[in-house]
Each structure stands twice: as C-alpha cells, then as structure tokens.
Amino acid sequence: MDVIRRWRAGLQTTVSLVGALLVWELAVRVLLVPEYILPAPTRVFADLFKNAAIIAPAALATLQPMVLGFLAAAILGVALALLVVYSPAFEAAFYPLLVVLQIIPKIAIAPLFIIWVGFGLPSKVLLVFLLSFFPIVVNAISAFKATEPDVYDLAKTYRASRLRVFWSVELPGALPSLFAGFKVAAALSATAAVVAEFVASDNGLGYLLLGYNGSMNTSMTFATIVVLSMLGLLLYGCVELVERWAIPWHVSQRRDGLTVAKSPT
C-alpha cells in the first residue's frame, strides 16, 4: 500500500510538472514572446544538453559547498541546541546572540567573507553554513524542550539513567522536528551557494548565471536555474530518505495507516 501511495504521488507530481511545461510552451509560441524575455522549455532543455560539458563541472562546484555547509550546520546546530537545552547558563548567554546574528542579513556581509576566509570554497561553505544553521538550531531547541514532564516521571519510576532517557525518550521524540529543520536548511543551501558564487567565486552555477545574464542569454540562464533547482531537490530528497529510515513510525511517514473513526450515530 505504501509503495502504491508513493507511486501515485510521484505520478501526480510528474503530470503537474509536464502540464506546467506544456502551458509554458504554448503560451510562448501563441503569444510570440521574444526568446530573450522568456524562452520556450524546449529551447531551454536543448541548450542545457548542448552545453552539458560546461554545466556539469559548474554543478559539481556548487554542490560541494552545499553539502559541506549543510553538514556543518546540522552537526554544530544540534550540538549547540543540546547545550542550550541542558545548560541554562549557556542558553542565557548564547540564545540572544543567536537571534541577533540571525537578524544580520548574510547576503549583505557576504563580501566580507572574502576578506576573512579567502576567495573560493571556504567563503561559499561559510555562507551556506550561516543560512542553514538557524533553522536547524531553532527547531532542535524546540524539539528537545518539547518532552512532556510526565514522561520524565515515568522514566524515574523505572529508574532509567539520564543517558537512557535521552536515547530512548528525548531523541526519538525530537527527531520529527529535527528533520523539519534539516529539510528547511537543505532547501536554503542551494540559495546560499549560488549567492556566495555571485560575490566570491570564479566557478559554479552562480558564476555562470552572472555571465549568462550579462550576455542576455536567457535560455541558458533558465537552464542553469533548472540544474540549480535539481541540486536543491537532490539534497532535500536525501534528507527525506534518511527521515523515512530514521522515523518510519512517525505519522508523517504512514499516512495510509490513518483512519477517521465514524460516529456511531
């Protein structure tokens, strides 16, 4: 049943996507929209395959900071969230600073990263890390603080150790919210990587976007955006796969098992 549900969901998504592309294609051709304003999807994909030798290395150059920055944000974000939850002194000192740092627009200070960490990969990883870090750490703090007091009382009756309570109760209960933060961060990582390449790189999809946009090559601009979106979906999909493996018991992973009881009347 679960396989059938996923197959239907994938089919619906495919039909919707193909339908949108057909509407786009017809609108461009019927309305005679100039190609430099809005190219047809067929032209976009034709140029994409034609220039695959240029796009592929750039995509790999963009994917690297996306993955490194996301993983660093996930590891450090969860670790700092645990410190905030279990250390009131650390929470009082760190959490206000975290909010202030999040308010600062990261894109505005991106040029400073070139001065601080140099030109190229380090500055790109840093920007991806900063944009991905906040949703992870906030969701993690909320998740670990959401354990009901009655659960702790029950654990005490069984004389469970503090570490046992964490591994058996707190961590499993926090995983759904943790993965929600991971998925938001995964979606932001593509944006962060391309913005970093606008200001601090001589390769990658963001660098190509600047060049194609400057030469009014709209079809290749769209093609590059398509590839960038695919990278973001790839990272997001990997997080979802890990989520399905880690919390198959959660309600979000077993929708078909939910039934609404009918009233006896």
CYANA upper distance limits for C-alpha pairs under 8 A (distance plus 0.5 A):
  1 MET  CA      5 ARG  CA      6.68
  1 MET  CA    256 ASP  CA      8.04
  2 ASP  CA      6 ARG  CA      6.78
  2 ASP  CA    254 ARG  CA      8.21
  2 ASP  CA    256 ASP  CA      7.59
  3 VAL  CA      7 TRP  CA      6.58
  4 ILE  CA      8 ARG  CA      6.63
  5 ARG  CA      9 ALA  CA      6.68
  5 ARG  CA    256 ASP  CA      8.30
  6 ARG  CA     10 GLY  CA      6.57
  7 TRP  CA     11 LEU  CA      6.61
  8 ARG  CA     12 GLN  CA      6.61
  9 ALA  CA     13 THR  CA      6.73
 10 GLY  CA     14 THR  CA      6.65
 11 LEU  CA     15 VAL  CA      6.62
 12 GLN  CA     16 SER  CA      6.63
 13 THR  CA     17 LEU  CA      6.64
 14 THR  CA     18 VAL  CA      6.58
 15 VAL  CA     19 GLY  CA      6.46
 16 SER  CA     20 ALA  CA      6.68
 17 LEU  CA     21 LEU  CA      6.81
 18 VAL  CA     22 LEU  CA      6.68
 19 GLY  CA     23 VAL  CA      6.76
 20 ALA  CA     24 TRP  CA      6.66
 21 LEU  CA     25 GLU  CA      6.58
 21 LEU  CA     41 PRO  CA      7.09
 22 LEU  CA     26 LEU  CA      6.60
 23 VAL  CA     27 ALA  CA      6.47
 24 TRP  CA     28 VAL  CA      6.74
 24 TRP  CA     40 ALA  CA      7.43
 24 TRP  CA     41 PRO  CA      7.63
 25 GLU  CA     29 ARG  CA      6.82
 25 GLU  CA     40 ALA  CA      5.70
 25 GLU  CA     41 PRO  CA      6.48
 25 GLU  CA     42 THR  CA      7.98
 26 LEU  CA     30 VAL  CA      6.31
 27 ALA  CA     31 LEU  CA      6.25
 27 ALA  CA     32 LEU  CA      8.44
 28 VAL  CA     32 LEU  CA      6.16
 28 VAL  CA     33 VAL  CA      5.62
 28 VAL  CA     38 LEU  CA      7.70
 28 VAL  CA     39 PRO  CA      7.67
 28 VAL  CA     40 ALA  CA      6.49
 29 ARG  CA     33 VAL  CA      7.33
 29 ARG  CA     40 ALA  CA      8.08
 33 VAL  CA     37 ILE  CA      7.44
 33 VAL  CA     38 LEU  CA      6.95
 33 VAL  CA     39 PRO  CA      8.21
 34 PRO  CA     38 LEU  CA      6.91
 34 PRO  CA     39 PRO  CA      7.67
 35 GLU  CA     39 PRO  CA      4.86
 35 GLU  CA     40 ALA  CA      7.88
 35 GLU  CA    218 THR  CA      7.78
 35 GLU  CA    219 SER  CA      8.02
 36 TYR  CA    216 MET  CA      7.02
 36 TYR  CA    217 ASN  CA      7.29
 36 TYR  CA    218 THR  CA      5.90
 36 TYR  CA    219 SER  CA      8.01
 37 ILE  CA    218 THR  CA      7.40
 38 LEU  CA    218 THR  CA      7.55
 38 LEU  CA    219 SER  CA      8.16
 39 PRO  CA     43 ARG  CA      6.89
 39 PRO  CA     44 VAL  CA      7.14
 39 PRO  CA    218 THR  CA      7.36
 39 PRO  CA    219 SER  CA      6.12
 40 ALA  CA     44 VAL  CA      6.90
 41 PRO  CA     45 PHE  CA      6.68
 42 THR  CA     46 ALA  CA      6.50
 43 ARG  CA     47 ASP  CA      6.59
 43 ARG  CA    219 SER  CA      7.21
 44 VAL  CA     48 LEU  CA      6.61
 44 VAL  CA    219 SER  CA      5.43
 44 VAL  CA    220 MET  CA      7.01
 44 VAL  CA    222 PHE  CA      6.95
 44 VAL  CA    223 ALA  CA      6.02
 45 PHE  CA     49 PHE  CA      6.74
 45 PHE  CA    223 ALA  CA      7.07
 46 ALA  CA     50 LYS  CA      6.60
 47 ASP  CA     51 ASN  CA      6.54
 47 ASP  CA    219 SER  CA      7.47
 47 ASP  CA    220 MET  CA      6.88
 47 ASP  CA    223 ALA  CA      7.72
 48 LEU  CA     52 ALA  CA      6.40
 48 LEU  CA     55 ILE  CA      8.14
 48 LEU  CA    220 MET  CA      7.26
 48 LEU  CA    223 ALA  CA      5.92
 48 LEU  CA    224 THR  CA      8.19
 51 ASN  CA     55 ILE  CA      6.79
 52 ALA  CA     56 ALA  CA      6.22
 53 ALA  CA     57 PRO  CA      7.68
 54 ILE  CA     58 ALA  CA      7.20
 55 ILE  CA     59 ALA  CA      6.52
 55 ILE  CA    205 LEU  CA      7.86
 55 ILE  CA    224 THR  CA      7.76
 56 ALA  CA     60 LEU  CA      6.90
 57 PRO  CA     61 ALA  CA      6.74
 57 PRO  CA    204 GLY  CA      7.99
 58 ALA  CA     62 THR  CA      6.80
 58 ALA  CA    203 ASN  CA      6.67
 58 ALA  CA    204 GLY  CA      4.50
 58 ALA  CA    205 LEU  CA      5.75
 58 ALA  CA    208 LEU  CA      8.21
 59 ALA  CA     63 LEU  CA      6.53
 59 ALA  CA    204 GLY  CA      6.56
 59 ALA  CA    205 LEU  CA      6.39
 59 ALA  CA    227 VAL  CA      7.74
 59 ALA  CA    228 LEU  CA      7.78
 59 ALA  CA    231 LEU  CA      8.32
 60 LEU  CA     64 GLN  CA      6.77
 60 LEU  CA    204 GLY  CA      7.95
 61 ALA  CA     65 PRO  CA      8.00
 61 ALA  CA    203 ASN  CA      7.32
 61 ALA  CA    204 GLY  CA      5.48
 61 ALA  CA    205 LEU  CA      8.20
 62 THR  CA     66 MET  CA      7.04
 62 THR  CA    193 ALA  CA      6.81
 62 THR  CA    194 VAL  CA      7.66
 62 THR  CA    204 GLY  CA      5.52
 62 THR  CA    205 LEU  CA      6.68
 62 THR  CA    206 GLY  CA      8.37
 63 LEU  CA     67 VAL  CA      6.72
 63 LEU  CA    231 LEU  CA      7.33
 64 GLN  CA     68 LEU  CA      6.69
 65 PRO  CA     69 GLY  CA      6.11
 65 PRO  CA    121 LEU  CA      7.09
 65 PRO  CA    124 LYS  CA      6.38
 65 PRO  CA    125 VAL  CA      5.16
 65 PRO  CA    128 VAL  CA      7.45
 65 PRO  CA    193 ALA  CA      6.99
 66 MET  CA     70 PHE  CA      6.50
 66 MET  CA    125 VAL  CA      7.45
 66 MET  CA    128 VAL  CA      6.78
 66 MET  CA    189 SER  CA      5.86
 66 MET  CA    190 ALA  CA      6.73
 66 MET  CA    192 ALA  CA      8.33
 66 MET  CA    193 ALA  CA      6.44
 67 VAL  CA     71 LEU  CA      6.56
 67 VAL  CA    189 SER  CA      8.46
 67 VAL  CA    235 LEU  CA      8.18
 68 LEU  CA     72 ALA  CA      6.63
 68 LEU  CA    125 VAL  CA      6.85
 69 GLY  CA     73 ALA  CA      6.60
 69 GLY  CA    125 VAL  CA      5.26
 69 GLY  CA    126 LEU  CA      7.03
 69 GLY  CA    127 LEU  CA      8.13
 69 GLY  CA    128 VAL  CA      5.45
 69 GLY  CA    129 PHE  CA      4.80
 69 GLY  CA    132 SER  CA      8.06
 69 GLY  CA    189 SER  CA      8.06
 70 PHE  CA     74 ALA  CA      6.61
 70 PHE  CA    128 VAL  CA      7.15
 70 PHE  CA    129 PHE  CA      6.41
 70 PHE  CA    132 SER  CA      6.68
 70 PHE  CA    133 PHE  CA      8.36
 70 PHE  CA    185 ALA  CA      7.45
 70 PHE  CA    186 ALA  CA      7.18
 70 PHE  CA    189 SER  CA      7.09
 71 LEU  CA     75 ILE  CA      6.68
 72 ALA  CA     76 LEU  CA      6.50
 72 ALA  CA     77 GLY  CA      8.49
 72 ALA  CA    129 PHE  CA      6.96
 73 ALA  CA     77 GLY  CA      5.88
 73 ALA  CA    129 PHE  CA      5.70
 73 ALA  CA    130 LEU  CA      7.91
 73 ALA  CA    132 SER  CA      6.44
 73 ALA  CA    133 PHE  CA      5.14
 73 ALA  CA    136 ILE  CA      7.79
 74 ALA  CA     78 VAL  CA      6.61
 74 ALA  CA    132 SER  CA      8.45
 74 ALA  CA    133 PHE  CA      7.42
 74 ALA  CA    136 ILE  CA      6.93
 74 ALA  CA    182 PHE  CA      7.50
 75 ILE  CA     79 ALA  CA      6.75
 76 LEU  CA     80 LEU  CA      6.54
 76 LEU  CA    133 PHE  CA      8.43
 77 GLY  CA     81 ALA  CA      6.57
 77 GLY  CA    133 PHE  CA      6.34
 77 GLY  CA    134 PHE  CA      8.05
 77 GLY  CA    136 ILE  CA      6.27
 77 GLY  CA    137 VAL  CA      5.03
 77 GLY  CA    140 ALA  CA      8.12
 78 VAL  CA     82 LEU  CA      6.78
 78 VAL  CA    136 ILE  CA      7.55
 78 VAL  CA    137 VAL  CA      6.41
 78 VAL  CA    140 ALA  CA      6.53
 79 ALA  CA     83 LEU  CA      7.06
 80 LEU  CA     84 VAL  CA      6.72
 80 LEU  CA    137 VAL  CA      7.59
 81 ALA  CA     85 VAL  CA      6.67
 81 ALA  CA    137 VAL  CA      6.01
 81 ALA  CA    138 VAL  CA      7.97
 81 ALA  CA    140 ALA  CA      6.26
 81 ALA  CA    141 ILE  CA      5.50
 82 LEU  CA     86 TYR  CA      6.54
 82 LEU  CA    140 ALA  CA      8.34
 82 LEU  CA    141 ILE  CA      7.57
 82 LEU  CA    144 PHE  CA      8.04
 83 LEU  CA     87 SER  CA      6.00
 83 LEU  CA     90 PHE  CA      7.11
 83 LEU  CA     91 GLU  CA      7.89
 84 VAL  CA     88 PRO  CA      7.07
 84 VAL  CA     90 PHE  CA      6.17
 84 VAL  CA     91 GLU  CA      4.90
 84 VAL  CA     94 PHE  CA      8.02
 84 VAL  CA     95 TYR  CA      7.95
 84 VAL  CA    141 ILE  CA      7.61
 85 VAL  CA     91 GLU  CA      7.57
 85 VAL  CA    141 ILE  CA      6.82
 85 VAL  CA    144 PHE  CA      7.36
 85 VAL  CA    145 LYS  CA      7.11
 87 SER  CA     91 GLU  CA      6.76
 88 PRO  CA     92 ALA  CA      6.68
 89 ALA  CA     93 ALA  CA      6.89
 90 PHE  CA     94 PHE  CA      6.23
 90 PHE  CA     95 TYR  CA      8.41
 91 GLU  CA     95 TYR  CA      5.84
 92 ALA  CA     96 PRO  CA      7.63
 93 ALA  CA     97 LEU  CA      7.65
 94 PHE  CA     98 LEU  CA      6.63
 95 TYR  CA     99 VAL  CA      6.89
 96 PRO  CA    100 VAL  CA      6.83
 97 LEU  CA    101 LEU  CA      6.63
 98 LEU  CA    102 GLN  CA      6.69
 98 LEU  CA    134 PHE  CA      8.43
 99 VAL  CA    103 ILE  CA      6.88
100 VAL  CA    104 ILE  CA      7.27
102 GLN  CA    134 PHE  CA      7.35
105 PRO  CA    109 ILE  CA      7.41
106 LYS  CA    110 ALA  CA      6.60
106 LYS  CA    127 LEU  CA      7.66
106 LYS  CA    130 LEU  CA      7.89
106 LYS  CA    131 LEU  CA      7.76
107 ILE  CA    195 VAL  CA      7.71
107 ILE  CA    196 ALA  CA      8.46
109 ILE  CA    113 PHE  CA      7.66
110 ALA  CA    114 ILE  CA      8.07
110 ALA  CA    123 SER  CA      8.49
110 ALA  CA    127 LEU  CA      7.51
110 ALA  CA    196 ALA  CA      7.28
110 ALA  CA    199 VAL  CA      7.61
110 ALA  CA    200 ALA  CA      8.40
111 PRO  CA    115 ILE  CA      7.93
111 PRO  CA    199 VAL  CA      6.74
111 PRO  CA    200 ALA  CA      7.49
112 LEU  CA    116 TRP  CA      6.81
113 PHE  CA    117 VAL  CA      6.21
113 PHE  CA    118 GLY  CA      7.31
113 PHE  CA    123 SER  CA      5.88
113 PHE  CA    126 LEU  CA      8.24
113 PHE  CA    200 ALA  CA      8.44
114 ILE  CA    118 GLY  CA      4.95
114 ILE  CA    119 PHE  CA      5.60
114 ILE  CA    123 SER  CA      6.66
114 ILE  CA    200 ALA  CA      6.80
115 ILE  CA    119 PHE  CA      8.46
117 VAL  CA    122 PRO  CA      6.57
117 VAL  CA    123 SER  CA      6.38
118 GLY  CA    122 PRO  CA      7.25
118 GLY  CA    123 SER  CA      6.89
119 PHE  CA    123 SER  CA      6.87
119 PHE  CA    200 ALA  CA      6.07
119 PHE  CA    201 SER  CA      6.85
120 GLY  CA    124 LYS  CA      7.08
120 GLY  CA    200 ALA  CA      6.43
120 GLY  CA    201 SER  CA      5.44
120 GLY  CA    202 ASP  CA      7.81
121 LEU  CA    125 VAL  CA      6.61
121 LEU  CA    201 SER  CA      8.15
122 PRO  CA    126 LEU  CA      6.66
123 SER  CA    127 LEU  CA      6.87
123 SER  CA    196 ALA  CA      7.65
123 SER  CA    200 ALA  CA      7.26
124 LYS  CA    128 VAL  CA      6.81
124 LYS  CA    192 ALA  CA      8.31
124 LYS  CA    193 ALA  CA      6.45
124 LYS  CA    196 ALA  CA      5.61
124 LYS  CA    197 GLU  CA      7.33
124 LYS  CA    200 ALA  CA      7.63
124 LYS  CA    201 SER  CA      8.39
125 VAL  CA    129 PHE  CA      6.52
125 VAL  CA    193 ALA  CA      8.01
126 LEU  CA    130 LEU  CA      6.70
127 LEU  CA    131 LEU  CA      6.78
127 LEU  CA    192 ALA  CA      6.55
127 LEU  CA    193 ALA  CA      7.64
127 LEU  CA    196 ALA  CA      6.96
128 VAL  CA    132 SER  CA      6.53
128 VAL  CA    188 LEU  CA      8.35
128 VAL  CA    189 SER  CA      5.93
128 VAL  CA    190 ALA  CA      8.47
128 VAL  CA    192 ALA  CA      5.37
128 VAL  CA    193 ALA  CA      6.29
128 VAL  CA    196 ALA  CA      8.45
129 PHE  CA    133 PHE  CA      6.23
129 PHE  CA    189 SER  CA      8.44
130 LEU  CA    134 PHE  CA      7.66
131 LEU  CA    185 ALA  CA      7.88
131 LEU  CA    188 LEU  CA      7.24
131 LEU  CA    189 SER  CA      7.64
131 LEU  CA    192 ALA  CA      7.03
132 SER  CA    136 ILE  CA      7.28
132 SER  CA    184 VAL  CA      8.26
132 SER  CA    185 ALA  CA      4.90
132 SER  CA    186 ALA  CA      7.70
132 SER  CA    188 LEU  CA      6.79
132 SER  CA    189 SER  CA      6.80
133 PHE  CA    137 VAL  CA      6.68
133 PHE  CA    185 ALA  CA      7.70
134 PHE  CA    138 VAL  CA      6.54
135 PRO  CA    139 ASN  CA      6.52
135 PRO  CA    181 GLY  CA      5.81
135 PRO  CA    182 PHE  CA      8.14
135 PRO  CA    184 VAL  CA      7.24
135 PRO  CA    185 ALA  CA      6.83
136 ILE  CA    140 ALA  CA      6.51
136 ILE  CA    178 LEU  CA      7.39
136 ILE  CA    181 GLY  CA      5.04
136 ILE  CA    182 PHE  CA      6.37
136 ILE  CA    184 VAL  CA      8.42
136 ILE  CA    185 ALA  CA      7.21
137 VAL  CA    141 ILE  CA      6.60
137 VAL  CA    181 GLY  CA      8.29
138 VAL  CA    142 SER  CA      6.81
138 VAL  CA    181 GLY  CA      8.35
139 ASN  CA    143 ALA  CA      6.46
139 ASN  CA    177 SER  CA      6.43
139 ASN  CA    178 LEU  CA      6.42
139 ASN  CA    180 ALA  CA      7.92
139 ASN  CA    181 GLY  CA      5.98
140 ALA  CA    144 PHE  CA      6.67
140 ALA  CA    174 ALA  CA      7.77
140 ALA  CA    177 SER  CA      7.30
140 ALA  CA    178 LEU  CA      5.88
140 ALA  CA    181 GLY  CA      7.94
141 ILE  CA    145 LYS  CA      6.66
142 SER  CA    146 ALA  CA      6.61
142 SER  CA    177 SER  CA      8.35
143 ALA  CA    147 THR  CA      8.18
143 ALA  CA    173 GLY  CA      7.95
143 ALA  CA    174 ALA  CA      5.08
143 ALA  CA    175 LEU  CA      8.06
143 ALA  CA    177 SER  CA      6.09
143 ALA  CA    178 LEU  CA      7.26
144 PHE  CA    170 GLU  CA      6.86
144 PHE  CA    171 LEU  CA      7.84
144 PHE  CA    173 GLY  CA      8.33
144 PHE  CA    174 ALA  CA      6.07
146 ALA  CA    174 ALA  CA      8.21
147 THR  CA    151 VAL  CA      7.58
147 THR  CA    170 GLU  CA      6.90
147 THR  CA    173 GLY  CA      7.67
148 GLU  CA    152 TYR  CA      7.74
149 PRO  CA    153 ASP  CA      6.97
150 ASP  CA    154 LEU  CA      6.68
151 VAL  CA    155 ALA  CA      6.71
151 VAL  CA    169 VAL  CA      8.37
152 TYR  CA    156 LYS  CA      6.71
152 TYR  CA    165 VAL  CA      8.26
153 ASP  CA    157 THR  CA      7.00
154 LEU  CA    158 TYR  CA      7.25
155 ALA  CA    159 ARG  CA      6.79
155 ALA  CA    160 ALA  CA      6.00
155 ALA  CA    165 VAL  CA      7.33
156 LYS  CA    160 ALA  CA      6.43
160 ALA  CA    164 ARG  CA      6.46
160 ALA  CA    165 VAL  CA      6.80
161 SER  CA    165 VAL  CA      6.74
162 ARG  CA    166 PHE  CA      6.86
163 LEU  CA    167 TRP  CA      6.83
164 ARG  CA    168 SER  CA      6.31
164 ARG  CA    169 VAL  CA      8.37
165 VAL  CA    169 VAL  CA      5.75
165 VAL  CA    170 GLU  CA      6.98
166 PHE  CA    170 GLU  CA      5.20
166 PHE  CA    171 LEU  CA      6.26
167 TRP  CA    171 LEU  CA      6.00
167 TRP  CA    172 PRO  CA      7.68
168 SER  CA    172 PRO  CA      7.08
169 VAL  CA    173 GLY  CA      6.63
170 GLU  CA    174 ALA  CA      6.57
171 LEU  CA    175 LEU  CA      6.68
172 PRO  CA    247 ILE  CA      8.42
174 ALA  CA    178 LEU  CA      6.61
175 LEU  CA    179 PHE  CA      6.57
175 LEU  CA    247 ILE  CA      7.82
176 PRO  CA    180 ALA  CA      6.85
176 PRO  CA    247 ILE  CA      7.92
176 PRO  CA    250 HIS  CA      7.98
177 SER  CA    181 GLY  CA      6.93
178 LEU  CA    182 PHE  CA      6.77
179 PHE  CA    183 LYS  CA      6.58
179 PHE  CA    239 VAL  CA      7.99
179 PHE  CA    243 GLU  CA      7.02
180 ALA  CA    184 VAL  CA      6.92
181 GLY  CA    185 ALA  CA      6.67
182 PHE  CA    186 ALA  CA      6.55
182 PHE  CA    239 VAL  CA      7.54
183 LYS  CA    187 ALA  CA      6.76
183 LYS  CA    236 TYR  CA      6.36
183 LYS  CA    239 VAL  CA      6.91
183 LYS  CA    240 GLU  CA      8.00
184 VAL  CA    188 LEU  CA      6.85
185 ALA  CA    189 SER  CA      6.58
186 ALA  CA    190 ALA  CA      7.93
186 ALA  CA    232 GLY  CA      7.35
186 ALA  CA    235 LEU  CA      6.51
186 ALA  CA    236 TYR  CA      5.86
186 ALA  CA    239 VAL  CA      8.21
187 ALA  CA    191 THR  CA      8.11
187 ALA  CA    232 GLY  CA      6.35
187 ALA  CA    233 LEU  CA      7.98
187 ALA  CA    235 LEU  CA      8.28
187 ALA  CA    236 TYR  CA      6.81
188 LEU  CA    192 ALA  CA      6.71
189 SER  CA    193 ALA  CA      6.57
189 SER  CA    232 GLY  CA      7.69
190 ALA  CA    194 VAL  CA      6.81
190 ALA  CA    228 LEU  CA      7.35
190 ALA  CA    229 SER  CA      8.03
190 ALA  CA    231 LEU  CA      7.61
190 ALA  CA    232 GLY  CA      5.82
191 THR  CA    195 VAL  CA      6.67
192 ALA  CA    196 ALA  CA      6.61
193 ALA  CA    197 GLU  CA      6.82
193 ALA  CA    206 GLY  CA      8.18
194 VAL  CA    198 PHE  CA      6.87
194 VAL  CA    204 GLY  CA      8.23
194 VAL  CA    205 LEU  CA      7.04
194 VAL  CA    206 GLY  CA      4.92
194 VAL  CA    207 TYR  CA      8.30
195 VAL  CA    199 VAL  CA      7.47
195 VAL  CA    206 GLY  CA      7.16
196 ALA  CA    200 ALA  CA      6.16
196 ALA  CA    201 SER  CA      7.67
196 ALA  CA    206 GLY  CA      8.19
197 GLU  CA    201 SER  CA      5.19
197 GLU  CA    202 ASP  CA      7.80
197 GLU  CA    203 ASN  CA      7.73
197 GLU  CA    204 GLY  CA      7.11
197 GLU  CA    205 LEU  CA      8.02
197 GLU  CA    206 GLY  CA      5.40
197 GLU  CA    207 TYR  CA      6.09
198 PHE  CA    206 GLY  CA      5.99
198 PHE  CA    207 TYR  CA      6.31
198 PHE  CA    210 LEU  CA      7.49
201 SER  CA    207 TYR  CA      7.23
202 ASP  CA    207 TYR  CA      6.61
203 ASN  CA    207 TYR  CA      5.89
203 ASN  CA    208 LEU  CA      7.71
204 GLY  CA    208 LEU  CA      6.98
205 LEU  CA    209 LEU  CA      6.60
205 LEU  CA    224 THR  CA      6.93
205 LEU  CA    228 LEU  CA      7.50
206 GLY  CA    210 LEU  CA      6.96
207 TYR  CA    211 GLY  CA      7.10
208 LEU  CA    212 TYR  CA      6.60
208 LEU  CA    224 THR  CA      8.04
209 LEU  CA    213 ASN  CA      6.37
209 LEU  CA    221 THR  CA      6.25
209 LEU  CA    224 THR  CA      7.19
209 LEU  CA    225 ILE  CA      8.47
210 LEU  CA    214 GLY  CA      6.51
211 GLY  CA    215 SER  CA      6.83
212 TYR  CA    216 MET  CA      6.65
212 TYR  CA    217 ASN  CA      5.49
212 TYR  CA    218 THR  CA      7.45
212 TYR  CA    220 MET  CA      6.92
212 TYR  CA    221 THR  CA      6.15
213 ASN  CA    217 ASN  CA      6.49
213 ASN  CA    218 THR  CA      7.14
213 ASN  CA    221 THR  CA      6.79
217 ASN  CA    221 THR  CA      6.79
218 THR  CA    222 PHE  CA      6.72
219 SER  CA    223 ALA  CA      6.69
220 MET  CA    224 THR  CA      6.50
221 THR  CA    225 ILE  CA      6.80
222 PHE  CA    226 VAL  CA      6.68
223 ALA  CA    227 VAL  CA      6.94
224 THR  CA    228 LEU  CA      6.67
225 ILE  CA    229 SER  CA      6.57
226 VAL  CA    230 MET  CA      6.75
227 VAL  CA    231 LEU  CA      6.84
228 LEU  CA    232 GLY  CA      6.94
229 SER  CA    233 LEU  CA      6.68
230 MET  CA    234 LEU  CA      6.50
231 LEU  CA    235 LEU  CA      6.88
232 GLY  CA    236 TYR  CA      6.64
233 LEU  CA    237 GLY  CA      6.32
234 LEU  CA    238 CYS  CA      6.74
235 LEU  CA    239 VAL  CA      6.95
236 TYR  CA    240 GLU  CA      6.85
237 GLY  CA    241 LEU  CA      6.68
238 CYS  CA    242 VAL  CA      6.85
239 VAL  CA    243 GLU  CA      6.65
240 GLU  CA    244 ARG  CA      6.71
241 LEU  CA    245 TRP  CA      6.86
242 VAL  CA    246 ALA  CA      6.50
243 GLU  CA    247 ILE  CA      6.36
243 GLU  CA    248 PRO  CA      8.15
244 ARG  CA    248 PRO  CA      5.73
244 ARG  CA    253 GLN  CA      6.98
247 ILE  CA    253 GLN  CA      8.07
248 PRO  CA    253 GLN  CA      6.18
248 PRO  CA    254 ARG  CA      7.86
249 TRP  CA    253 GLN  CA      7.33
249 TRP  CA    254 ARG  CA      7.73
250 HIS  CA    254 ARG  CA      7.37
251 VAL  CA    255 ARG  CA      6.82
254 ARG  CA    258 LEU  CA      7.79
